[in-house]
Amino acid sequence: MPFEIDFQSEFIQRVFLAVGASIIILIIVKLGQRLAKRYATDPSRIYYSSRLIGRLGGIAIILILVTVLSPRLGDLVTVLTVIGAGLAIAMRELLLNLAGWFYISLASPYRQGDRIEINGVQGDVIDIRVMRTTVMEIRGWVDADQSTGRIAHIPNGWTLSFTTYNFTRGFNFIWNELPITISFRSDWEAARQIMQSFAEESTKLVEHQAADEIRQMSREFLIHYSILTPFVYVRIVDNGVRLTLRYLCDVRKRRGTEHALTVSILDAFRNSGGIELAYPMVGVSQMQGPQYGPMTEPTFRGDGRNPGTNTGD
């Protein structure tokens, strides 16, 4: 018996109506995206317009399919209940990613162009879709905040399961630290002054920009920085005196500023004299006296015993 379609059936009519309406919406979406590319000149505006048109079209198709195939309220509730139960069991990860996309769209923890880190993955956001966020990866095997050339896809559900770090949202500066260890016999005070002067000279403009952004951030978050000037901390370690320079820098210029400061500081150390870098080593040398002042010789009693010694008698 040949297969026949009963076009008089109400269900078949609904199916054809839903398919026809979906095709019309797809045509409208394609026309809208072409018009956006034709009349918009800014690449970012073309990108956002095309994505918005596509999302609106997808939502419209879903609403039409559900409404046309379940015209009565009771049927609609039943269909949605069954679909929801099945999806919750079989498509947990997809639903989690969808919930993450809603969270990203509403709460906006990051946007295109932000530098973020989630679950150990760092990069600059280049695309946000319903199921995933795409970033241009930084670090990886590169020992600095620079691109590896790889594109990483982050599931949107990670935003609900892991901490999201945003390096640029509201505040485009971070604190960086540059540690330098010098030997014990070096003039650490002169070295500290050299590092402090170079840092103050290179961060003058950054301090003013950072102060303005902090004032703007304080309207949204309870944040306050009272000191933005660079500072050199001094610490004694096993092989010398460690001087740690802490300074503000642009998020995307951390490696460049560290390189420039390191070169300037090394040149100044070489020209000043009396400063040498420390490194792990083992050596034997003759004691030439205490480093800080003379040491007093111990005194003994007439019987040859130290008065501070307890012999028990």
C-alpha positions in Angstrom: 0.0 0.0 0.0 1.6 3.3 -1.1 2.3 5.8 1.6 -0.2 8.6 1.6 -0.3 11.9 3.5 -3.6 13.1 4.7 -3.5 16.8 4.1 -6.9 17.1 5.8 -5.4 16.1 9.1 -5.1 18.9 11.6 -1.6 17.7 12.8 -0.2 17.6 9.2 -1.5 21.1 8.6 0.2 22.3 11.8 3.5 20.7 10.7 3.4 22.4 7.3 2.4 25.7 8.9 5.3 25.5 11.4 7.8 24.5 8.6 6.6 27.3 6.4 6.8 29.9 9.1 10.3 28.7 10.1 11.5 29.0 6.5 10.1 32.5 6.2 11.9 33.5 9.4 15.2 32.0 8.1 14.9 34.1 4.9 14.2 37.2 6.9 17.3 36.5 9.1 19.5 36.1 6.1 18.2 39.3 4.5 18.7 41.2 7.7 22.3 40.0 8.1 23.1 40.9 4.5 21.6 44.4 5.0 23.6 44.8 8.1 26.8 43.9 6.2 25.9 46.3 3.4 25.0 49.4 5.3 27.2 49.1 8.4 30.9 50.0 8.1 32.2 49.3 11.5 33.3 45.6 11.8 32.2 45.3 15.4 28.8 46.7 14.6 28.4 44.2 11.7 29.3 41.4 14.1 26.9 42.4 16.9 24.1 43.1 14.5 24.4 39.8 12.7 24.6 37.9 16.0 21.5 39.7 17.3 19.5 39.0 14.2 20.4 35.3 14.3 19.5 35.0 18.0 16.1 36.7 17.5 15.4 34.5 14.6 16.2 31.3 16.5 14.0 32.4 19.4 11.1 33.2 17.1 11.4 29.7 15.4 11.3 28.0 18.8 8.2 30.0 19.9 6.4 29.3 16.6 7.1 25.5 16.7 5.9 25.2 20.3 2.9 27.4 19.8 1.7 25.9 16.4 2.2 22.2 17.4 0.5 22.8 20.8 -2.2 25.3 20.2 -4.1 24.6 23.4 -2.7 25.7 26.8 -3.1 22.2 28.4 -1.2 20.6 25.5 1.5 23.3 25.6 2.1 22.7 29.4 2.3 19.0 28.8 4.7 19.2 26.0 7.0 21.6 27.8 6.9 19.4 30.9 7.9 16.3 29.0 10.6 18.1 27.0 12.0 19.7 30.2 12.2 16.4 32.1 13.9 14.6 29.2 16.4 17.4 28.6 17.3 17.6 32.3 18.3 14.0 32.3 19.9 13.4 28.9 21.3 16.9 28.1 22.7 18.1 31.5 25.9 19.6 30.1 24.0 21.4 27.2 21.5 22.8 29.7 24.3 23.9 32.0 26.0 25.7 29.0 22.7 27.3 28.1 22.2 28.5 31.7 25.7 29.8 31.6 24.9 31.7 28.4 21.9 33.3 30.1 24.1 34.2 33.0 26.7 35.8 30.7 24.1 37.7 28.8 22.3 39.0 31.9 25.1 39.4 34.5 27.8 40.2 32.0 30.8 38.9 33.9 32.8 39.4 30.6 32.3 40.7 27.1 34.1 40.5 23.8 37.6 42.0 24.1 37.9 41.2 27.9 40.9 39.2 29.1 39.6 36.4 31.4 40.7 33.3 33.1 38.4 30.3 33.9 39.5 27.0 35.3 43.1 27.7 34.3 42.4 28.8 30.7 43.5 32.4 30.0 42.8 34.5 27.0 41.1 37.4 25.3 37.4 36.9 24.5 36.8 36.9 20.7 33.3 35.3 20.6 30.4 34.4 22.8 27.9 31.8 21.6 25.1 29.9 23.2 27.2 26.9 24.1 30.7 28.2 24.4 33.0 31.2 24.7 36.0 31.4 22.4 39.2 33.0 23.5 42.6 33.7 22.0 44.8 31.9 24.4 47.6 33.5 26.3 50.4 31.9 28.4 50.2 28.1 27.9 53.8 27.3 27.1 54.6 31.0 26.8 56.1 32.2 30.1 54.3 35.6 29.9 50.9 37.2 29.2 51.2 36.9 25.4 49.3 35.0 22.9 50.2 31.4 22.0 48.3 31.6 18.7 45.8 28.9 19.7 42.0 29.4 20.0 40.4 27.9 23.0 36.7 27.1 23.4 35.4 27.4 27.0 32.0 25.8 27.8 29.6 28.5 29.1 28.7 26.2 32.0 32.1 26.8 33.5 31.0 30.3 34.6 28.6 28.6 37.0 31.1 26.0 38.3 34.4 27.9 38.5 35.7 31.3 39.5 35.8 33.8 36.6 38.7 36.2 36.6 38.4 39.3 34.5 41.6 41.3 34.0 40.1 44.3 32.2 36.5 44.8 33.3 36.3 48.3 34.8 40.0 48.4 35.7 42.6 48.0 33.0 45.6 47.8 35.3 47.1 45.2 37.5 49.8 45.0 40.1 53.0 43.4 38.9 56.1 42.4 40.9 59.7 42.3 39.8 62.0 40.5 42.2 65.8 41.0 42.0 68.2 39.3 44.4 71.6 40.9 45.2 74.5 39.6 47.2 74.9 40.3 50.9 78.0 42.5 50.3 76.2 44.7 47.8 74.9 48.1 48.6 71.2 47.2 48.9 70.1 50.7 49.8 71.5 52.1 46.6 70.0 49.2 44.6 66.6 49.9 46.2 66.8 53.6 45.4 67.6 52.8 41.7 64.7 50.5 41.4 62.3 52.9 43.1 63.4 55.9 40.9 62.9 54.0 37.6 59.5 52.7 38.6 58.3 56.1 39.7 59.4 57.6 36.4 57.7 54.9 34.2 54.4 54.8 36.1 53.5 58.5 36.5 50.9 58.4 33.7 49.6 55.0 34.7 48.9 56.3 38.3 46.6 59.1 37.0 44.7 56.8 34.7 44.3 54.1 37.4 43.1 56.7 39.9 40.4 57.8 37.5 39.2 54.2 36.8 39.2 53.4 40.5 36.9 56.4 41.2 34.5 55.1 38.5 34.7 51.5 39.9 33.9 52.7 43.4 30.4 53.7 42.2 29.7 50.0 41.4 31.9 48.1 43.8 33.2 48.7 47.3 36.8 49.2 46.3 39.4 51.6 47.5 43.1 52.0 46.8 44.9 54.7 48.8 48.4 54.0 47.5 49.1 53.6 43.8 52.8 54.6 43.7 55.4 51.8 43.2 57.3 50.5 46.2 60.3 48.3 46.7 60.1 45.6 49.4 63.3 44.3 51.1 63.6 40.7 52.3 66.5 38.5 53.3 66.7 35.2 51.6 69.3 32.3 51.6 71.6 33.7 49.0 71.3 37.4 49.4 68.9 40.4 49.8 65.8 40.2 47.6 64.4 43.5 46.4 60.8 43.2 45.1 59.5 46.1 43.0 55.7 46.3 43.1 54.1 48.6 40.5 51.0 49.2 38.4 50.9 48.5 34.7 48.5 48.0 31.9 47.1 44.5 31.7 48.3 43.9 28.2 51.7 45.5 28.7 53.0 43.6 31.7 55.8 41.8 29.9 56.8 45.0 28.0 57.0 47.1 31.2 58.9 44.4 33.0 61.4 44.1 30.2 62.0 47.8 30.0 62.4 48.2 33.8 64.8 45.2 34.0 67.0 46.5 31.2 67.2 50.0 32.9 67.8 48.6 36.3 70.6 46.3 35.1 72.3 49.2 33.3 72.1 51.3 36.4 73.5 48.5 38.6 76.5 48.1 36.2 77.2 51.8 36.1 76.9 52.5 39.8 79.3 49.8 41.1 79.1 48.0 44.4 76.0 46.0 43.4 76.1 42.4 42.2 73.4 39.9 41.5 73.1 36.9 43.7 72.7 33.3 42.5 72.7 29.9 44.1 76.3 28.8 45.0 78.4 27.1 47.6 81.7 28.7 48.7 84.2 28.6 51.5 85.7 31.9 52.7 87.7 33.1 55.7 85.7 34.9 58.4 86.7 38.6 58.3 84.6 39.9 61.1 80.9 40.5 61.8 78.8 42.4 59.3 77.2 44.7 61.9 79.6 46.1 64.5 82.3 44.4 66.6 81.6 41.3 68.6 82.7 41.1 72.3 85.0 38.3 73.5 83.5 36.0 76.2 84.9 36.4 79.7 86.0 33.5 81.9 86.5 33.0 85.7 89.8 32.2 87.3 89.0 28.5 87.1 88.7 28.7 83.3 85.0 28.2 83.2 82.5 30.5 81.5 80.4 32.2 84.2 77.3 31.5 82.1 77.9 27.7 82.2 75.9 25.6 84.6 78.0 22.6 85.8 75.5 21.5 88.4 77.8 22.0 91.4 
